[in-house]
Amino acid sequence: MILEKNKVKILLRRGENNFITEALLFELFKLKDNQAKQLLLELEELGYIERIGIEGCWGLAIRGKLLANQNIKKLYKTSSIKQHLNALKERVIYVNSNEKYPFYIGIMKVTSKLPIQERINELNIVYTLIGKKMNPYEFDNLTWQLIRKSKRGFSNILDELTYPETAINEFLKSRSHILKLRKVKDDEIWNIEGHVIFDFTVPEN
């Protein structure tokens, strides 16, 4: 298909109140004559649009209406994605050097395609955690400090006990819409395809 999915959604949304025509494609996407005709035929074959009995005009088919009403994901420039990735690495270093967290970030791996050469809507990343050497009392104390800072309430004890992991994940993400972070087990990360961007060795005392 000539257009990426998000642009097709934009076209179909315009088609909810207008006829879909070659002229509309020229207006929205500056397509050439042959490209506009090809796209209209493709969209018709895929069941997104249908002929309505007026020469050169199409309307939305049921499948097209469904796609038009799906949320449009923002595509980020490669420069913006790299900025988010660099900022993430800085946050990893901060976590590993800060005594308020009871875990180190061990290995971090980007599972999305690298190098980034085109706009994408998300960057998928997995990572492992390494527990810092401390007794249960010290761990509970750090957990309570993180919970108190967050001012959260918990519906069950498991969410409360695992909050340090949640706090680290939220800090690493820092409300970024690009970064999709997931903690995995040590023996799992090496079976996941990707590019290692961080590999931490626990310092010897």
BELBELDA-V869784 format. One record per backbone hydrogen bond with DSSP energy under -0.5 kcal/mol. NH is the residue of the N-H (numbers start at 1). CO is the residue of the C=O. Records with the same first field share a line. If there is no record, write none. Layout:
NH=CO ; CO
//
This chain:
7=4
8=4
9=5
10=6
11=7
12=8
13=9
14=10
15=11
16=13
17=14
18=14
20=58
21=19
25=21
26=22
27=23
28=24
29=25
30=26
31=25
36=32
37=33
38=34
39=35
40=36
41=37
42=38
43=39
44=40
45=41
46=42
47=44
48=43
49=43
50=59
52=57
55=53
57=54
58=20
59=50
61=48
63=47
64=47
65=61
66=62
67=63
68=64
69=65
70=67
73=71
76=120
81=77
82=78
83=79
84=80
85=81
86=82
87=83
88=84
89=85
90=86
91=87
92=88
93=89
94=90
95=91
96=92
97=93
98=94 ; 95
101=98
104=130
106=104 ; 128
108=198
109=126
110=195
111=109 ; 124
112=124
117=115
120=76
123=178
124=122
125=180
126=109
127=182
128=107
130=104
132=102
134=132
139=135
140=136
141=137
142=138
143=139
144=140
145=141
146=142
147=143
148=144
149=145
150=146
151=147
152=147
160=156
161=157
162=158
163=160
165=162
166=162
167=163
168=164
169=165
170=166
171=167
172=168
173=169
174=170
176=173
180=123
181=179
182=125
184=127
188=185
189=185
190=186
191=188
192=189
193=191
195=110
196=194
197=108
198=108
200=106
202=200
//
